[in-house]
């Protein structure tokens, strides 16, 4: 009995003496920024989309892979983290994997990058798991669209399976249309053994492969016609986007309790015109509005200079009062006004212009709660939705920020669009 115990003790010591396995360092590939101005129209992409099963031996360029990943799961609205494909409740229970000849990669939407998960060519095994379909083994790039039912079930009881399959379809269609624009071919595959694919890709428990999309350079490429330069422009486009795209706009919000409707209405108008505004506040990082939406401020308002921007837009909301006596903000407003830069404010924010003493003799609109302050500073307060007086634009509240009548008679009077019109006028 003692001998047995001694042997076990010795074996135990040997096991404990073995070196602990260290997880391999993850190789990350940073992808280039997506192209947002393709030369092929959406209608051309839809017309030419076909299932392609025969590809050349040419591997995809990393720029093409990045563009396809972005179209599938890329973040298209940074402040809210919204992605290219719709998701029930914006839960995003999906993970996008990319199979290349040298291994398996996981796409990170947040970093717009690929993280290597497996070394080596797994396409032959995936072909076997797909019941011997040759296109899987011969594809230079395969997207494995996967999802977690559990993540959906937590919010939508009994609908998890339905919603992840719908979302997989949205993602796949984005890949197909983007492939056409890039001159690539693609084919979706639903015939495969999910357990085998999950095992090959070493998925964690609860993650299910839903769809395979094989992509590559087709042997026969479709004849695509470039988009016509004179294609109809959105009613919101004050002028072709190239004319205002170079303009720099800063949106200034309070560190808390800004008006969500006003902010997103204005931001949407700018983005439709090709402008990505900078968000400034008295703090850096995530900021919550009165409706609990979160946006990200990247610049401190004290560091904003009048010479650095073409337009300064102040969003309202209860928290905006922090700027009524903020010396940095008031000096910024005075300096921007002296340089004839565009100054815009909505709801209670026009009061900032009163505190900066730049409203005397000028027509302004605002929340009625700020009427006395504006009149006391010499302004001509108007009970209107929106007022434009020289380089100053003021609006009464959230309704003026919403584009609810696109193309209608008052669409041009919306707050964000009014700023765009002044930007256009100043560039002429």
C-alpha positions in Angstrom: 0.0 0.0 0.0 2.9 2.4 0.8 4.5 1.5 -2.5 1.3 2.4 -4.4 1.0 5.7 -2.6 4.7 6.5 -3.3 4.2 5.8 -7.0 1.2 8.1 -7.2 3.0 10.8 -5.4 5.9 10.6 -7.8 3.6 10.7 -10.8 1.8 13.7 -9.4 5.0 15.5 -8.9 6.0 14.8 -12.5 2.7 16.2 -13.8 3.0 19.3 -11.7 6.5 19.9 -12.9 5.5 20.2 -16.6 5.5 23.7 -18.0 2.0 25.4 -18.2 0.9 25.9 -21.8 0.8 29.6 -22.8 -1.9 30.8 -25.2 -0.4 31.8 -28.5 -0.1 35.5 -29.3 -3.0 36.5 -31.6 -1.9 37.9 -34.9 -4.0 41.0 -35.8 -4.3 42.5 -39.3 -5.4 46.1 -39.3 -7.7 46.6 -42.3 -7.7 49.7 -44.4 -10.6 52.2 -44.2 -13.6 51.1 -46.3 -14.3 52.9 -49.6 -17.6 54.8 -49.2 -17.8 56.0 -52.8 -18.0 53.0 -55.2 -18.2 53.5 -58.9 -20.9 51.0 -59.4 -24.5 51.8 -58.5 -26.6 49.7 -56.2 -29.0 48.9 -59.1 -26.0 47.6 -61.2 -24.9 45.4 -58.2 -28.4 44.0 -57.8 -28.7 43.4 -61.6 -25.4 41.6 -61.9 -25.5 39.5 -58.7 -25.3 35.8 -59.6 -24.1 32.7 -57.7 -20.6 32.0 -58.9 -19.0 28.6 -58.2 -15.8 28.8 -60.4 -13.0 31.1 -59.4 -9.5 31.7 -60.6 -6.5 30.8 -58.4 -5.9 34.5 -57.7 -6.1 35.3 -54.0 -8.1 38.3 -52.8 -6.3 41.5 -51.9 -6.4 42.5 -48.3 -8.3 45.7 -49.3 -11.0 43.6 -50.9 -11.3 41.4 -47.8 -11.5 44.5 -45.6 -14.2 46.0 -47.8 -16.3 42.8 -47.7 -15.9 42.5 -43.9 -17.0 46.1 -43.5 -20.1 45.6 -45.7 -21.0 42.5 -43.6 -20.5 43.7 -40.1 -18.6 47.0 -40.2 -19.6 49.8 -37.8 -21.4 52.5 -39.8 -22.5 54.7 -36.9 -19.6 55.1 -34.5 -21.5 56.9 -31.7 -24.1 54.2 -31.3 -22.0 51.3 -32.6 -24.5 50.5 -35.3 -23.4 48.0 -38.0 -23.9 47.6 -41.8 -26.5 44.9 -41.4 -29.7 45.3 -39.3 -30.0 43.4 -36.1 -33.0 42.8 -33.8 -32.8 45.2 -30.9 -29.3 46.1 -32.2 -28.0 43.2 -30.1 -25.6 41.9 -32.8 -25.3 38.3 -31.8 -23.3 37.5 -34.9 -19.6 36.8 -35.4 -18.0 36.9 -38.9 -15.1 34.5 -39.6 -12.9 34.6 -42.7 -11.2 31.5 -44.1 -8.1 32.2 -46.1 -5.5 29.7 -47.5 -3.3 30.3 -44.5 -5.9 30.0 -41.7 -9.1 31.2 -40.0 -9.6 34.8 -38.9 -12.2 36.5 -36.8 -13.4 39.9 -37.9 -13.5 42.6 -35.2 -16.0 45.3 -36.1 -14.7 47.6 -33.3 -11.1 47.6 -34.6 -11.9 46.9 -38.2 -9.3 44.2 -38.1 -8.8 40.4 -38.5 -7.6 38.3 -35.6 -6.0 35.0 -36.5 -7.6 32.0 -34.8 -6.2 28.9 -36.6 -3.1 28.4 -38.6 -3.2 26.3 -41.7 -5.6 25.6 -44.6 -8.9 24.3 -43.2 -10.7 24.5 -46.6 -10.4 20.8 -47.4 -12.0 20.0 -44.0 -14.7 22.5 -44.6 -15.4 21.0 -48.0 -15.8 17.6 -46.4 -18.2 19.1 -43.9 -20.1 20.7 -46.8 -20.7 17.3 -48.3 -17.8 17.5 -50.7 -18.7 20.7 -52.5 -15.6 21.6 -54.5 -16.3 25.3 -54.4 -15.5 25.4 -50.7 -12.0 23.9 -51.3 -11.3 26.0 -54.3 -12.5 29.4 -52.9 -9.7 31.8 -52.0 -11.9 33.4 -49.3 -14.9 31.9 -47.4 -17.0 33.9 -44.9 -18.4 31.8 -42.1 -21.4 33.7 -40.7 -22.2 32.5 -37.2 -24.5 33.6 -34.4 -25.6 33.0 -30.8 -29.2 32.2 -30.1 -28.7 32.8 -26.4 -27.8 36.4 -26.9 -31.2 37.0 -28.7 -33.2 34.8 -26.3 -32.3 37.0 -23.4 -34.4 39.8 -24.8 -36.7 38.0 -27.3 -38.0 34.8 -25.8 -38.7 32.1 -28.3 -37.5 34.1 -31.3 -33.7 33.7 -31.1 -33.4 31.1 -33.8 -35.6 33.1 -36.2 -33.8 36.4 -35.7 -30.2 35.0 -36.1 -31.2 33.4 -39.4 -32.7 36.6 -40.6 -29.6 38.5 -39.6 -27.4 36.0 -41.3 -29.4 36.6 -44.5 -28.9 40.4 -44.2 -25.1 39.9 -43.8 -24.8 37.5 -46.7 -26.7 39.8 -49.1 -24.4 42.7 -48.2 -21.4 40.5 -49.0 -22.9 39.4 -52.3 -23.6 43.0 -53.4 -20.3 44.3 -52.3 -18.6 41.4 -54.1 -20.2 42.5 -57.4 -19.0 46.1 -56.9 -15.5 44.8 -56.4 -15.6 42.7 -59.5 -15.7 39.5 -57.5 -18.0 36.5 -57.5 -19.8 34.8 -54.6 -22.1 32.0 -53.7 -24.0 31.3 -50.5 -24.0 27.8 -49.1 -26.5 26.4 -46.5 -25.8 22.7 -47.1 -23.2 21.8 -44.5 -23.0 19.9 -41.2 -23.1 22.7 -38.5 -21.5 20.6 -35.8 -18.6 19.6 -38.1 -18.0 23.2 -39.2 -18.2 24.4 -35.6 -15.6 21.8 -34.6 -13.3 22.7 -37.5 -13.4 26.4 -36.6 -13.2 25.6 -32.9 -16.2 27.7 -32.0 -17.1 28.2 -28.4 -20.2 26.6 -27.0 -23.4 28.4 -28.1 -21.9 29.8 -31.3 -23.5 28.3 -34.3 -22.4 28.4 -38.0 -25.4 29.6 -40.1 -24.1 30.4 -43.6 -21.0 30.0 -45.7 -20.3 32.6 -48.4 -17.6 31.6 -50.9 -15.9 34.5 -52.7 -13.2 34.9 -55.3 -12.3 36.3 -58.7 -14.8 34.8 -61.2 -13.5 33.2 -64.4 -16.0 35.2 -66.3 -16.5 38.7 -65.0 -19.8 40.6 -65.5 -19.9 43.7 -67.6 -20.6 46.6 -65.1 -21.4 50.1 -66.1 -20.1 52.9 -63.8 -22.7 54.9 -62.0 -23.9 58.0 -64.0 -22.5 61.1 -62.6 -25.7 63.0 -63.0 -27.8 60.5 -60.9 -30.6 62.1 -58.8 -29.4 63.6 -55.6 -31.1 63.1 -52.2 -33.5 65.9 -51.3 -31.3 66.5 -48.3 -28.2 67.1 -50.4 -27.9 70.8 -50.5 -25.2 70.5 -53.2 -23.1 67.6 -54.5 -21.3 66.2 -51.5 -17.8 67.0 -52.9 -18.6 70.7 -52.5 -19.0 70.6 -48.7 -17.2 67.4 -47.8 -14.0 69.3 -47.0 -15.8 71.6 -44.5 -15.0 71.0 -40.8 -17.9 71.0 -38.4 -17.9 70.6 -34.7 -21.0 69.7 -32.7 -20.7 70.9 -29.1 -22.7 68.9 -26.5 -23.0 69.0 -22.7 -21.2 66.3 -20.7 -24.7 64.9 -19.8 -28.3 65.2 -20.6 -28.0 66.6 -24.2 -31.1 66.3 -26.4 -30.8 63.1 -28.4 -33.3 64.0 -31.1 -31.5 67.3 -31.8 -28.1 65.7 -32.0 -28.9 62.7 -34.2 -31.1 64.9 -36.5 -28.2 67.3 -37.1 -25.6 64.5 -37.4 -27.7 62.7 -40.0 -28.0 65.8 -42.2 -24.2 66.2 -42.1 -23.4 62.6 -42.9 -25.8 62.6 -45.8 -23.8 65.5 -47.2 -20.5 63.6 -46.7 -19.4 65.5 -43.6 -18.3 63.6 -40.5 -18.6 66.1 -37.7 -16.3 66.3 -34.7 -18.0 66.0 -31.2 -16.7 68.2 -28.5 -17.7 68.5 -24.8 -16.3 69.3 -21.4 -15.3 65.7 -21.1 -13.7 63.1 -23.4 -15.4 59.7 -24.0 -19.0 58.4 -23.8 -21.8 60.8 -23.0 -25.4 60.0 -22.4 -28.4 62.0 -23.6 -31.7 62.4 -21.9 -33.0 59.4 -23.8 -30.0 57.4 -22.7 -28.3 57.2 -26.1 -24.5 57.3 -25.9 -22.3 59.3 -28.2 -18.5 59.8 -28.0 -16.8 63.2 -27.5 -13.3 63.2 -29.0 -12.3 66.8 -28.3 -12.4 68.9 -25.2 -14.4 72.1 -25.8 -11.6 74.2 -24.2 -9.3 73.0 -27.0 -11.7 74.0 -29.8 -10.3 77.0 -31.8 -12.3 79.3 -34.0 -9.8 78.9 -36.8 -10.0 75.1 -36.9 -13.7 74.8 -38.0 -16.1 76.2 -40.5 -19.2 75.7 -38.4 -20.0 75.4 -34.6 -23.2 73.7 -33.7 -24.5 73.8 -30.1 -27.0 71.1 -29.1 -29.6 71.7 -26.5 -30.9 69.7 -23.5 -30.9 70.4 -19.8 -27.2 69.9 -19.5 -26.4 72.7 -21.9 -26.6 75.2 -19.1 -23.1 74.3 -18.1 -21.9 76.5 -21.0 -23.9 79.6 -20.0 -21.0 80.8 -17.9 -18.2 78.7 -19.4 -15.4 81.3 -20.3 -13.8 79.0 -22.9 -17.1 78.5 -24.7 -18.1 82.2 -24.6 -14.7 83.3 -25.8 -14.9 80.7 -28.6 -18.4 82.0 -29.7 -17.1 85.6 -29.7 -14.0 84.7 -31.7 -16.0 82.6 -34.2 -18.5 85.4 -34.7 -15.7 87.9 -35.4 -14.3 85.6 -38.1 -17.8 85.2 -39.6 -17.8 81.5 -38.9 -21.2 79.7 -38.8 -22.8 79.6 -35.4 -25.8 77.5 -34.8 -27.7 76.6 -31.7 -31.0 74.9 -30.9 -33.6 74.9 -28.0 -32.0 76.4 -24.9 -28.5 76.6 -26.5 -29.1 80.0 -28.3 -28.9 81.5 -24.7 -25.1 80.8 -25.0 -25.0 83.5 -27.7 -26.8 85.9 -25.4 -24.3 85.3 -22.7 -21.5 85.9 -25.3 -23.2 89.2 -26.1 -23.5 88.6 -29.9 -27.3 88.7 -30.4 -28.0 92.4 -30.3 -30.3 93.4 -33.1 -30.4 89.9 -34.5 -33.4 87.6 -35.2 -33.3 84.5 -33.0 -35.5 81.5 -32.2 -35.2 79.3 -29.1 -37.2 77.5 -26.4 -39.6 80.0 -24.8 -37.7 79.5 -21.5 -34.8 81.5 -23.0 -36.9 84.3 -24.5 -36.3 86.7 -21.6 -32.5 86.2 -21.6 -32.3 86.7 -25.4 -34.5 89.8 -25.4 -32.5 91.2 -22.5 -29.3 90.8 -24.5 -30.9 92.9 -27.3 -32.2 90.1 -29.6 -35.3 90.1 -31.7 -36.9 86.9 -30.4 -39.2 85.2 -32.9 -41.8 82.6 -32.1 -40.7 80.5 -35.1 -39.1 77.1 -35.8 -35.9 78.4 -37.2 -34.2 81.8 -37.8 -31.2 82.6 -40.0 -29.5 86.0 -39.5 -26.2 86.4 -41.2 -23.8 83.7 -39.9 -26.1 82.8 -37.0 -28.7 80.0 -37.1 -31.1 79.4 -34.2 -33.9 76.9 -33.8 -36.7 76.4 -31.3 -36.3 72.8 -30.4 -36.2 69.1 -31.5 -38.9 69.4 -34.1 -36.6 71.7 -36.1 -33.8 69.1 -36.1 -35.9 66.3 -37.4 -36.1 65.8 -41.2 -39.7 64.6 -41.2 -40.7 66.0 -44.5 -37.9 64.9 -46.9 -38.4 66.7 -50.1 -41.4 68.6 -48.7 -41.8 72.4 -48.7 -40.2 72.9 -45.3 -37.3 70.4 -45.7 -34.9 73.3 -46.5 -35.8 75.0 -43.2 -34.5 72.1 -41.0 -31.7 73.0 -38.6 -28.9 70.8 -40.0 -29.8 71.5 -43.6 -29.7 75.2 -42.9 -26.1 74.9 -41.6 -25.2 73.0 -44.8 -26.7 75.8 -47.0 -24.7 78.4 -45.2 -21.5 76.3 -45.7 -22.3 76.1 -49.4 -22.8 79.8 -49.6 -19.6 80.6 -47.9 -17.6 78.3 -50.2 -18.9 80.1 -53.4 
